[in-house]
Amino acid sequence: MSKLQITWVRSLAGYDRDQRQTIKALGLRRLHQSVEHEDSDTIQGMLHKVRHMVLVSPIPEGPTGKKGA
């Protein structure tokens, strides 16, 4: 499964309580903070709700195989 990097880029001032709670539920605490999440339907729904306040970029997956091989 792929991972996403989510960066909070726009202030919550003037937005509804549910959008504030969504930012908090994503694990974002400070403006310009980034977090990583697995891409899932739940995360996609949360991102859709706050799409105007966050930047989302995919994290490329490393090569497959065992570590150190």
C-alpha angles and dihedrals in degrees: 000000000000126000130226130210110216120195123189107224108160131060122250092227110130097011129118124268093248091059090050089052091049092054089049092047090054087060096251115142106161134037112264091021117137130210134181124229136172111254108254139147090258094054091044090055092050091048091050090056094053099027091128092058103045141056116220125197130171118244110225114238117239124238116294121247138068122322114259094016 
